[in-house]
Amino acid sequence: MPRRQILIAGGGIGGLAAAIASRQAGWEVRLAERASAFSEVGAGVQLGPNAVRCLDAWGLRAPLQAVACFPERLEIRSAIDAGELGRMRLGRTMAERYGAPYLTIHRADLHALLLAAVSDRADAPLLLDHRLTDFVQGDDAVAARLLRGDGSELALEADLLLGADGLHSRVREGLLGEGVAQPAGHLAYRAVVPQRALAQHLRSQVVTVWLGPQLHVVHYPLRGGELLNLVAIRHGQPPADLVHWDHGANAGELQDALARTCAPLQDMVQAVSDAGGQWRLWPLVERAPVAAATQMAQGLVALLGDAAHPMRPYLAQGAGMAIEDAAELGRDLGMQALEPALRLRRYALNRWQRVAAVQRRSRRNAGIFHATGAVRVARDAAMRLLGERLLDMPWLYGGGPVPVRH
């Protein structure tokens, strides 16, 4: 009997992770990516133990060890006076507590190791320069049309279709008929700079988050500590073009937004420009938290990652949730006693409440991170008093019960 086949739309982190999990579950994989070639784009990614456990289970521990950083701690500081508000142990403490470490990694490095795992077998063909334009569900198969870069079309049929095609997902549009994702009212500025180009007192091998009124900045090491990744997020209006997530950024606008912050933070941001680093602008967009399993799967079509549950980056779980999605998908695809549509339904039922909880908590954290006035004073006092007890999240990192909705 021929193996069942899944067509995955989207070759980002979520799509590649899904390809690995699907293949390990015994499915034949075809993956369609609209880009004509994979390139080194993006910046840093934080992965909690919840996601790293999935990667370990796929046999990727060694390639992760070769390219990731494993910071010893997370520090929270005031963007106004540079004072420490709280800290959480990472490193060995996190690994022993949750069975896997907390790590930071360049997005391109994570993508490359996932791609290598997918490409090492001929039964997971990659269709580059192929954009899914339409699909139709039948009783026992999905018929899809793909547009090649040269303008020609390719018709494919598969047992299942997975939309891992990002914020502006064509699969989501065809499945749910929803409009476009909406601006969150926040702008993220990203930069990566060699640490050797920074003054000694600005170099860092830990995760540091600076909290200020209507803004925050986070930085952490990449590639064995050779690089420093910086992300500054402030309130602001997005550019007109929301389809393209990566825009040129005006460093002067960011410096103006940080004008009332502490000298060490301003020095850090200025040092990026002095070192020849380029700031890129990422306008944050979002959708309402997932409200039902049917928003993640219907019939023979399912959604994964940003296509299913885009979220604000205030829990650093966008990539982590996509990887978790893929792991759950693999478990459910392997249930041979169930028909394919029931396997996708099981996937959606097992995922939607958890990802919705992460979406809600990420939204809530935006208000906490960017608090002003009395709320900011109370936040700082709570962090100083509770420290790691407040910052650690067993429900998230350990995969425990979903927190009660607030």
DOVEX-51284 format. One record per residue: residue number from 1; x, y, z of N, C-alpha, C in turn. Coordinates in pm, whole numbers, m for minus. Layout:
resi|n.xx|n.yy|n.zz|ca.xx|ca.yy|ca.zz|c.xx|c.yy|c.zz
NUM|X|Y|Z|X|Y|Z|X|Y|Z
...
! end
This chain:
resi|n.xx|n.yy|n.zz|ca.xx|ca.yy|ca.zz|c.xx|c.yy|c.zz
1|85|m120|0|0|0|0|88|124|0
2|65|218|m94|149|338|m98|131|423|27
3|237|492|63|231|579|181|141|699|153
4|78|747|256|m2|868|242|90|988|223
5|37|1091|159|118|1207|124|57|1334|181
6|142|1419|235|100|1549|284|171|1657|203
7|96|1756|160|152|1872|92|160|1985|192
8|278|2039|211|300|2149|305|327|2276|226
9|248|2379|250|269|2509|187|348|2596|283
10|470|2632|245|553|2716|330|677|2643|379
11|793|2702|351|919|2639|388|995|2715|494
12|923|2781|585|988|2846|698|1014|2746|809
13|1037|2797|928|1068|2710|1042|954|2613|1068
14|832|2662|1068|717|2574|1094|698|2469|986
15|710|2509|860|691|2414|751|796|2306|749
16|922|2343|771|1029|2243|775|1014|2150|894
17|979|2207|1011|957|2123|1128|844|2024|1103
18|738|2069|1037|626|1980|1005|669|1872|908
19|757|1906|815|806|1807|719|884|1697|791
20|969|1737|887|1046|1639|964|951|1548|1042
21|856|1607|1113|765|1529|1197|677|1438|1113
22|630|1488|999|542|1408|913|618|1289|855
23|740|1312|812|820|1203|756|850|1098|861
24|881|1142|983|909|1046|1089|784|967|1128
25|666|1024|1097|540|952|1122|505|857|1009
26|590|851|907|568|757|798|498|814|677
27|483|944|671|416|1007|557|517|1053|453
28|473|1051|328|551|1111|220|522|1261|220
29|625|1340|204|612|1485|217|646|1555|86
30|565|1650|50|601|1748|m52|587|1886|10
31|688|1967|m8|687|2100|52|704|2205|m56
32|609|2297|m64|611|2403|m164|646|2535|m98
33|750|2601|m147|797|2729|m94|799|2832|m207
34|740|2948|m181|728|3048|m286|861|3113|m322
35|957|3117|m230|1088|3175|m261|1164|3084|m357
36|1246|3145|m440|1323|3067|m537|1449|3006|m475
37|1490|3058|m359|1606|3005|m288|1596|3046|m143
38|1651|2964|m55|1656|2998|87|1778|3086|110
39|1760|3196|181|1872|3286|207|1878|3316|356
40|1990|3373|399|2011|3403|540|1941|3534|574
41|1819|3523|623|1740|3640|657|1699|3631|803
42|1647|3742|854|1597|3743|989|1708|3770|1090
43|1675|3750|1214|1770|3779|1321|1765|3664|1420
44|1760|3696|1549|1768|3592|1650|1634|3533|1687
45|1638|3414|1745|1521|3344|1795|1555|3290|1934
46|1463|3306|2027|1476|3240|2157|1388|3115|2157
47|1443|3004|2203|1366|2880|2212|1369|2831|2356
48|1251|2815|2413|1240|2760|2547|1252|2609|2547
49|1263|2548|2666|1275|2402|2674|1160|2329|2607
50|1041|2388|2604|926|2323|2542|951|2296|2394
51|1019|2388|2325|1050|2367|2183|1175|2284|2166
52|1274|2304|2251|1401|2231|2237|1380|2082|2258
53|1286|2045|2347|1257|1902|2364|1209|1839|2234
54|1131|1912|2156|1083|1860|2028|1199|1839|1932
55|1288|1938|1925|1403|1926|1836|1493|1810|1878
56|1511|1793|2008|1589|1680|2058|1527|1548|2014
57|1394|1539|2022|1326|1415|1986|1341|1381|1838
58|1364|1482|1755|1385|1459|1612|1532|1429|1580
59|1616|1419|1682|1756|1387|1659|1842|1506|1621
60|1801|1626|1662|1872|1747|1620|1956|1809|1731
61|1983|1736|1836|2059|1794|1947|2200|1834|1903
62|2268|1748|1829|2406|1778|1789|2416|1902|1702
63|2335|1916|1595|2343|2040|1516|2303|2164|1594
64|2213|2149|1690|2179|2263|1776|2297|2305|1860
65|2362|2206|1921|2477|2236|2006|2585|2310|1928
66|2596|2282|1799|2703|2340|1719|2681|2488|1687
67|2555|2534|1685|2530|2671|1637|2457|2760|1737
68|2399|2703|1842|2318|2782|1935|2402|2837|2049
69|2343|2930|2123|2398|2979|2250|2309|2931|2363
70|2369|2910|2479|2296|2862|2596|2322|2956|2712
71|2255|3073|2713|2283|3174|2816|2257|3121|2957
72|2335|3174|3050|2325|3129|3188|2210|3194|3265
73|2164|3309|3217|2057|3375|3291|1982|3475|3202
74|1865|3510|3251|1783|3618|3196|1781|3731|3297
75|1812|3851|3251|1810|3968|3338|1701|4065|3290
76|1626|4118|3384|1528|4223|3355|1579|4352|3418
77|1589|4458|3339|1640|4586|3388|1546|4699|3352
78|1554|4805|3429|1478|4926|3400|1545|5001|3286
79|1467|5036|3187|1520|5117|3076|1542|5261|3118
80|1491|5300|3233|1503|5438|3279|1630|5459|3361
81|1658|5370|3457|1774|5392|3544|1876|5278|3539
82|1851|5175|3455|1941|5061|3436|1945|4965|3555
83|1865|4991|3658|1865|4904|3775|1807|4767|3744
84|1860|4664|3810|1808|4529|3787|1675|4512|3860
85|1576|4460|3787|1444|4436|3844|1425|4290|3883
86|1490|4200|3811|1476|4058|3842|1565|3977|3750
87|1581|3850|3786|1660|3761|3701|1608|3619|3715
88|1636|3538|3614|1599|3397|3617|1717|3316|3567
89|1747|3208|3637|1855|3120|3597|1812|3041|3473
90|1898|3033|3375|1877|2950|3257|1979|2837|3263
91|2059|2818|3160|2168|2722|3164|2129|2586|3220
92|2213|2534|3309|2191|2401|3366|2062|2395|3448
93|2029|2503|3516|1908|2504|3599|1784|2476|3515
94|1771|2545|3402|1655|2526|3317|1654|2385|3257
95|1772|2337|3214|1779|2204|3154|1739|2096|3254
96|1783|2109|3379|1748|2009|3480|1600|2018|3519
97|1548|2137|3518|1409|2157|3560|1310|2107|3456
98|1342|2128|3327|1245|2099|3221|1291|1997|3118
99|1407|1939|3138|1451|1833|3049|1514|1878|2920
100|1535|2008|2905|1601|2063|2786|1641|2206|2818
101|1743|2257|2752|1790|2393|2783|1706|2502|2717
102|1730|2622|2763|1680|2744|2699|1795|2793|2611
103|1766|2821|2484|1874|2861|2395|1835|2979|2308
104|1938|3042|2253|1920|3148|2154|1994|3107|2028
105|1937|3139|1912|1994|3091|1787|1957|3188|1675
106|2048|3203|1580|2018|3284|1463|1909|3213|1383
107|1810|3288|1339|1699|3228|1264|1751|3149|1143
108|1851|3205|1075|1906|3136|958|1971|3004|996
109|2036|2998|1114|2098|2873|1158|1994|2768|1192
110|1885|2810|1258|1777|2718|1289|1714|2666|1161
111|1689|2757|1068|1629|2718|941|1721|2620|867
112|1851|2648|868|1946|2563|795|1952|2422|851
113|1948|2407|983|1957|2272|1038|1827|2195|1016
114|1713|2265|1015|1588|2198|981|1586|2158|834
115|1635|2248|749|1640|2219|606|1730|2100|577
116|1844|2093|646|1935|1980|627|1867|1849|665
117|1788|1851|773|1719|1730|816|1612|1688|716
118|1550|1785|650|1449|1754|549|1514|1707|420
119|1625|1768|384|1687|1744|253|1771|1618|248
120|1790|1551|361|1879|1435|361|1814|1310|306
121|1688|1323|264|1619|1208|206|1549|1252|78
122|1544|1163|m21|1482|1196|m149|1330|1194|m141
123|1274|1140|m30|1128|1128|m22|1063|1251|41
124|1138|1361|50|1080|1486|99|1119|1598|1
125|1066|1592|m121|1109|1690|m223|1066|1831|m188
126|1154|1926|m217|1127|2067|m196|1095|2131|m331
127|981|2196|m339|940|2263|m460|961|2413|m441
128|1081|2461|m470|1110|2602|m457|1049|2679|m573
129|1021|2808|m548|962|2894|m650|824|2844|m691
130|752|2787|m595|616|2737|m617|525|2799|m511
131|426|2874|m555|333|2940|m464|195|2880|m477
132|141|2832|m365|6|2776|m368|m94|2887|m395
133|m179|2867|m495|m278|2968|m531|m421|2926|m500
134|m446|2795|m500|m584|2749|m480|m582|2602|m439
135|m688|2560|m373|m703|2419|m340|m850|2387|m325
136|m882|2259|m344|m1020|2210|m331|m1015|2079|m256
137|m1097|2068|m152|m1106|1943|m77|m1205|1848|m143
138|m1164|1723|m159|m1255|1619|m201|m1289|1528|m84
139|m1347|1414|m112|m1382|1321|m5|m1260|1258|59
140|m1158|1230|m21|m1041|1161|33|m909|1218|m14
141|m910|1339|m70|m786|1402|m116|m808|1552|m132
142|m696|1624|m139|m698|1768|m163|m626|1794|m295
143|m692|1867|m384|m631|1906|m511|m582|2050|m498
144|m456|2072|m529|m397|2205|m513|m334|2251|m645
145|m335|2381|m663|m267|2441|m778|m154|2528|m728
146|m38|2513|m790|80|2589|m755|125|2671|m874
147|163|2794|m850|214|2882|m955|365|2889|m946
148|431|2853|m1054|577|2860|m1058|623|3002|m1088
149|749|3028|m1059|804|3160|m1085|802|3201|m1230
150|804|3102|m1321|802|3134|m1464|662|3154|m1519
151|561|3148|m1429|423|3170|m1470|345|3045|m1502
152|410|2930|m1511|339|2805|m1539|276|2752|m1411
153|182|2660|m1426|110|2604|m1312|142|2456|m1296
154|133|2410|m1172|149|2270|m1139|29|2226|m1057
155|m35|2119|m1099|m148|2063|m1024|m99|1944|m944
156|m131|1941|m816|m91|1833|m727|m212|1783|m649
157|m206|1657|m610|m307|1599|m523|m237|1532|m406
158|m293|1550|m288|m235|1490|m167|m347|1447|m74
159|m311|1360|18|m411|1316|117|m446|1428|214
160|m347|1512|247|m367|1624|338|m293|1746|288
161|m341|1862|325|m275|1989|297|m251|2061|429
162|m128|2107|448|m94|2184|568|m51|2323|528
163|m116|2424|582|m77|2562|559|20|2609|665
164|146|2620|626|250|2676|713|308|2798|643
165|220|2873|578|260|2982|489|248|3120|551
166|261|3127|683|284|3254|749|164|3344|772
167|196|3467|809|94|3564|849|m11|3588|742
168|32|3590|618|m59|3620|507|m89|3491|430
169|m132|3391|505|m149|3256|454|m259|3244|350
170|m223|3189|236|m323|3161|133|m409|3042|175
171|m350|2947|245|m429|2832|291|m532|2877|393
172|m493|2964|484|m590|3014|583|m704|3088|514
173|m670|3171|417|m774|3245|346|m872|3150|279
174|m821|3044|215|m909|2949|149|m988|2864|246
175|m933|2838|364|m1000|2753|461|m1101|2828|544
176|m1064|2948|591|m1148|3022|685|m1214|3145|625
177|m1162|3193|512|m1221|3309|448|m1210|3437|528
178|m1105|3449|608|m1089|3567|692|m1012|3676|620
179|m1020|3797|675|m945|3908|620|m801|3904|664
180|m730|4012|638|m588|4017|666|m564|4038|816
181|m445|3998|862|m405|4026|1000|m396|4176|1021
182|m421|4219|1144|m431|4361|1174|m307|4412|1248
183|m271|4540|1226|m157|4598|1298|m180|4595|1449
184|m75|4566|1524|m83|4562|1670|m53|4698|1733
185|m8|4794|1651|28|4925|1704|166|4931|1764
186|247|4829|1737|383|4825|1788|480|4804|1672
187|596|4865|1683|701|4853|1581|825|4791|1644
188|882|4692|1577|1004|4626|1626|1121|4663|1536
189|1231|4705|1597|1355|4736|1526|1455|4624|1559
190|1513|4564|1455|1601|4449|1475|1740|4479|1419
191|1840|4429|1487|1977|4443|1438|2061|4329|1494
192|2161|4289|1418|2260|4191|1463|2398|4252|1437
193|2484|4248|1538|2615|4313|1527|2722|4221|1586
194|2840|4216|1527|2950|4138|1587|2988|4194|1724
195|3002|4109|1822|3035|4158|1956|3174|4222|1958
196|3264|4177|1875|3399|4235|1874|3397|4381|1830
197|3287|4422|1763|3276|4561|1719|3222|4651|1829
198|3184|4593|1942|3129|4670|2053|3236|4692|2160
199|3222|4801|2233|3308|4824|2349|3287|4710|2448
200|3389|4680|2526|3384|4565|2616|3264|4569|2710
201|3230|4687|2761|3121|4694|2858|2983|4676|2795
202|2976|4677|2661|2849|4657|2594|2828|4514|2547
203|2931|4433|2552|2918|4294|2510|2841|4214|2616
204|2770|4112|2570|2686|4037|2664|2670|3892|2619
205|2668|3802|2717|2644|3661|2690|2518|3611|2762
206|2433|3704|2804|2308|3667|2870|2192|3732|2796
207|2073|3688|2830|1952|3751|2776|1916|3868|2867
208|1906|3987|2810|1874|4107|2889|1753|4175|2829
209|1656|4207|2915|1535|4278|2874|1528|4408|2950
210|1518|4519|2877|1508|4652|2935|1364|4700|2920
211|1297|4729|3031|1157|4769|3029|1143|4918|3051
212|1067|4984|2962|1044|5127|2974|902|5163|2937
213|861|5286|2961|725|5329|2927|701|5319|2776
214|604|5238|2737|563|5218|2598|677|5169|2508
215|772|5100|2567|880|5041|2487|956|4938|2570
216|1029|4853|2500|1127|4767|2567|1232|4726|2465
217|1347|4683|2516|1458|4637|2433|1507|4505|2489
218|1537|4410|2401|1594|4283|2443|1718|4255|2360
219|1822|4201|2423|1938|4158|2346|1994|4030|2406
220|2055|3950|2317|2111|3822|2359|2213|3775|2255
221|2301|3682|2294|2408|3637|2204|2359|3535|2102
222|2433|3530|1990|2409|3431|1885|2543|3373|1841
223|2538|3258|1777|2653|3192|1715|2773|3183|1810
224|2751|3113|1919|2859|3094|2013|2903|3220|2083
225|2820|3321|2081|2852|3448|2145|2923|3546|2055
226|2948|3511|1930|3018|3601|1838|2932|3721|1799
227|2800|3701|1795|2708|3806|1753|2619|3847|1871
228|2568|3969|1864|2467|4016|1959|2343|4055|1881
229|2231|3997|1918|2102|4027|1856|2028|4128|1942
230|1976|4232|1880|1900|4335|1952|1765|4354|1887
231|1663|4366|1970|1529|4399|1925|1473|4507|2016
232|1431|4618|1957|1367|4726|2032|1224|4740|1982
233|1128|4739|2072|988|4748|2034|927|4869|2102
234|860|4950|2023|794|5070|2075|655|5083|2014
235|573|5164|2077|442|5195|2020|461|5284|1899
236|383|5261|1795|395|5344|1676|311|5292|1562
237|293|5376|1461|212|5341|1346|295|5266|1243
238|238|5159|1185|314|5077|1091|323|5142|954
239|417|5098|869|421|5143|731|299|5091|656
240|273|5149|540|155|5110|463|163|4965|417
241|282|4917|386|302|4782|334|320|4684|450
242|215|4608|480|222|4510|587|248|4369|535
243|244|4350|403|266|4218|347|411|4177|364
244|502|4273|346|644|4245|364|683|4280|508
245|730|4181|582|753|4200|725|886|4267|753
246|973|4275|653|1107|4329|675|1121|4460|598
247|1148|4570|668|1159|4702|608|1289|4768|654
248|1338|4859|574|1448|4941|619|1402|5030|733
249|1489|5050|831|1453|5128|949|1541|5252|960
250|1481|5357|1014|1553|5481|1039|1606|5476|1182
251|1738|5464|1196|1797|5455|1330|1768|5579|1413
252|1755|5693|1346|1724|5816|1420|1589|5810|1488
253|1490|5746|1425|1359|5733|1487|1367|5650|1614
254|1444|5544|1609|1460|5461|1728|1533|5537|1838
255|1637|5610|1803|1711|5687|1903|1623|5794|1966
256|1534|5855|1887|1440|5953|1943|1346|5887|2042
257|1299|5766|2008|1206|5695|2096|1272|5658|2229
258|1405|5641|2227|1478|5602|2347|1544|5722|2417
259|1503|5841|2380|1572|5961|2428|1571|5973|2580
260|1469|5921|2646|1458|5936|2792|1503|5811|2866
261|1566|5719|2797|1612|5597|2863|1753|5618|2917
262|1803|5518|2991|1932|5529|3058|2047|5530|2958
263|2159|5583|3001|2277|5595|2915|2328|5461|2863
264|2336|5355|2947|2385|5227|2894|2301|5174|2778
265|2171|5193|2787|2084|5145|2678|2103|5229|2553
266|2109|5361|2569|2131|5446|2453|2268|5420|2390
267|2367|5394|2473|2500|5361|2420|2495|5232|2338
268|2418|5136|2385|2408|5009|2315|2347|5029|2176
269|2240|5106|2170|2173|5129|2042|2262|5209|1948
270|2328|5310|2001|2417|5390|1918|2534|5307|1866
271|2582|5213|1949|2696|5132|1910|2667|5045|1788
272|2540|5008|1769|2504|4929|1652|2533|5008|1524
273|2489|5134|1522|2516|5219|1405|2665|5246|1390
274|2733|5270|1502|2877|5297|1496|2954|5177|1440
275|2903|5057|1466|2970|4935|1420|2929|4895|1279
276|2848|4979|1215|2803|4949|1080|2684|4857|1072
277|2619|4832|1185|2500|4748|1184|2381|4819|1123
278|2289|4743|1068|2171|4798|1003|2047|4760|1081
279|1969|4861|1116|1842|4836|1182|1735|4806|1076
280|1656|4701|1103|1544|4664|1016|1415|4680|1095
281|1311|4719|1025|1181|4746|1088|1087|4629|1064
282|1021|4588|1169|927|4476|1166|796|4525|1229
283|695|4564|1148|567|4606|1205|489|4486|1257
284|451|4488|1383|382|4374|1442|236|4371|1399
285|193|4255|1355|52|4233|1322|4|4111|1398
286|m127|4098|1412|m180|3989|1493|m323|3957|1451
287|m371|3846|1503|m511|3808|1493|m562|3778|1635
288|m693|3772|1649|m750|3735|1778|m706|3594|1814
289|m692|3564|1943|m655|3428|1983|m749|3323|1923
290|m693|3207|1895|m772|3097|1841|m890|3069|1933
291|m1010|3054|1874|m1131|3039|1955|m1190|2899|1948
292|m1144|2816|1856|m1199|2681|1842|m1104|2596|1760
293|m1116|2466|1774|m1031|2374|1698|m1051|2389|1548
294|m1172|2428|1507|m1200|2442|1364|m1122|2556|1299
295|m1061|2642|1380|m976|2746|1323|m836|2694|1293
296|m807|2570|1332|m676|2512|1302|m684|2394|1207
297|m801|2335|1192|m814|2224|1097|m960|2204|1062
298|m984|2176|936|m1116|2140|886|m1097|2036|776
299|m1158|1922|795|m1148|1819|693|m1005|1773|672
300|m956|1788|550|m823|1741|512|m721|1854|506
301|m754|1968|566|m666|2085|561|m643|2136|703
302|m518|2167|735|m484|2219|868|m389|2337|854
303|m379|2413|963|m290|2530|970|m189|2509|1082
304|m75|2575|1067|34|2559|1164|111|2690|1176
305|162|2717|1296|247|2835|1315|172|2965|1294
306|239|3063|1234|178|3195|1215|53|3190|1129
307|42|3094|1042|m80|3081|962|m200|3050|1051
308|m176|2982|1162|m283|2943|1253|m301|3040|1369
309|m190|3089|1426|m198|3164|1552|m86|3267|1563
310|m85|3368|1478|18|3472|1494|6|3536|1631
311|121|3570|1689|118|3624|1825|224|3732|1841
312|201|3818|1936|301|3919|1969|423|3851|2032
313|540|3913|2020|663|3844|2063|697|3860|2210
314|597|3885|2296|626|3916|2435|637|3793|2526
315|635|3674|2466|671|3552|2537|784|3480|2464
316|829|3536|2353|935|3474|2271|898|3331|2235
317|772|3312|2187|723|3176|2162|669|3157|2021
318|689|3250|1930|636|3232|1795|693|3108|1729
319|825|3098|1723|889|2981|1664|863|2857|1749
320|865|2873|1881|843|2760|1970|708|2696|1951
321|602|2777|1935|469|2722|1915|458|2652|1780
322|525|2703|1677|524|2635|1547|592|2499|1557
323|702|2491|1631|772|2364|1649|686|2268|1730
324|621|2319|1835|529|2234|1911|415|2184|1822
325|360|2272|1739|255|2230|1645|302|2111|1563
326|423|2123|1508|476|2019|1421|491|1887|1497
327|538|1895|1621|555|1773|1700|420|1705|1725
328|319|1784|1758|186|1727|1779|130|1670|1649
329|151|1741|1539|105|1691|1409|167|1556|1379
330|297|1543|1404|362|1415|1379|304|1303|1461
331|277|1331|1590|217|1227|1675|82|1182|1621
332|2|1277|1575|m132|1244|1530|m133|1180|1391
333|m43|1223|1304|m35|1159|1173|7|1013|1186
334|76|980|1291|120|843|1311|13|749|1363
335|m107|800|1389|m215|716|1443|m285|644|1328
336|m232|527|1292|m275|456|1172|m422|413|1178
337|m477|398|1297|m615|350|1308|m717|457|1270
338|m675|582|1261|m768|691|1231|m759|731|1085
339|m871|773|1030|m871|830|896|m797|965|900
340|m739|1008|787|m659|1132|786|m732|1253|843
341|m859|1270|810|m931|1387|861|m942|1384|1013
342|m957|1264|1070|m965|1253|1216|m830|1279|1281
343|m723|1246|1211|m590|1276|1264|m569|1428|1272
344|m615|1500|1170|m604|1646|1175|m695|1705|1281
345|m812|1646|1297|m901|1697|1401|m838|1677|1539
346|m776|1563|1558|m709|1539|1686|m597|1640|1706
347|m521|1668|1602|m415|1770|1609|m472|1903|1655
348|m581|1946|1593|m639|2077|1628|m693|2078|1770
349|m759|1969|1810|m813|1962|1946|m703|1965|2051
350|m589|1906|2018|m479|1902|2115|m397|2030|2119
351|m417|2119|2022|m332|2237|2014|m404|2369|2042
352|m530|2381|2008|m586|2515|2000|m592|2587|2134
353|m620|2517|2242|m629|2585|2370|m492|2632|2419
354|m390|2553|2394|m255|2593|2437|m207|2714|2359
355|m221|2712|2227|m172|2826|2149|m254|2951|2179
356|m384|2934|2205|m466|3049|2242|m419|3109|2373
357|m381|3024|2468|m331|3073|2597|m202|3152|2578
358|m114|3104|2490|10|3176|2465|m18|3308|2394
359|m112|3309|2301|m150|3435|2236|m203|3536|2338
360|m290|3490|2428|m346|3582|2528|m238|3632|2623
361|m151|3543|2668|m47|3585|2762|51|3680|2694
362|79|3659|2567|166|3750|2493|105|3889|2484
363|m24|3893|2460|m94|4023|2458|m87|4091|2594
364|m112|4015|2698|m109|4072|2834|30|4124|2868
365|132|4049|2826|269|4091|2855|304|4222|2788
366|242|4251|2674|269|4380|2609|236|4495|2703
367|123|4484|2773|86|4588|2869|178|4592|2988
368|226|4476|3032|318|4471|3146|454|4527|3108
369|508|4484|2993|639|4531|2949|641|4682|2931
370|534|4737|2876|530|4878|2836|452|4964|2934
371|436|4918|3056|353|4987|3154|406|5126|3187
372|314|5213|3224|348|5349|3266|285|5377|3403
373|329|5485|3466|267|5532|3589|269|5431|3702
374|157|5422|3773|147|5336|3890|162|5190|3856
375|116|5151|3737|128|5011|3696|276|4974|3682
376|355|5064|3627|498|5038|3611|566|5026|3748
377|530|5112|3841|588|5106|3976|553|4973|4043
378|428|4931|4030|386|4804|4090|457|4686|4024
379|471|4692|3892|541|4585|3820|684|4572|3869
380|753|4684|3878|893|4681|3920|907|4626|4062
381|815|4666|4150|821|4618|4289|798|4467|4294
382|703|4418|4214|674|4274|4212|793|4195|4161
383|859|4246|4059|975|4176|4004|1090|4173|4104
384|1111|4284|4170|1220|4287|4269|1192|4191|4385
385|1067|4177|4421|1030|4093|4534|1029|3945|4498
386|971|3912|4381|947|3773|4346|1052|3713|4254
387|1116|3796|4171|1223|3749|4084|1187|3628|4002
388|1264|3520|4020|1248|3401|3938|1111|3336|3954
389|1052|3349|4071|918|3291|4092|816|3355|4001
390|836|3481|3965|745|3550|3875|781|3524|3729
391|910|3511|3699|954|3500|3561|943|3359|3505
392|960|3258|3588|952|3120|3541|806|3085|3509
393|786|3000|3409|651|2964|3365|644|2813|3342
394|622|2734|3446|616|2589|3430|509|2545|3331
395|396|2614|3326|290|2575|3233|336|2586|3088
396|429|2679|3063|477|2699|2926|596|2610|2896
397|700|2618|2978|823|2545|2950|810|2396|2975
398|723|2358|3069|706|2218|3100|589|2153|3028
399|510|2235|2957|394|2180|2888|285|2136|2983
400|272|2205|3095|172|2170|3195|34|2220|3157
401|m60|2221|3254|m197|2263|3226|m202|2405|3172
402|m293|2428|3079|m311|2562|3023|m365|2651|3133
403|m309|2771|3150|m355|2859|3258|m498|2904|3237
404|m565|2936|3348|m700|2985|3342|m703|3117|3266
405|m804|3132|3181|m813|3255|3099|m852|3372|3187
406|m778|3486|3164|m809|3609|3235|m847|3716|3135
! end
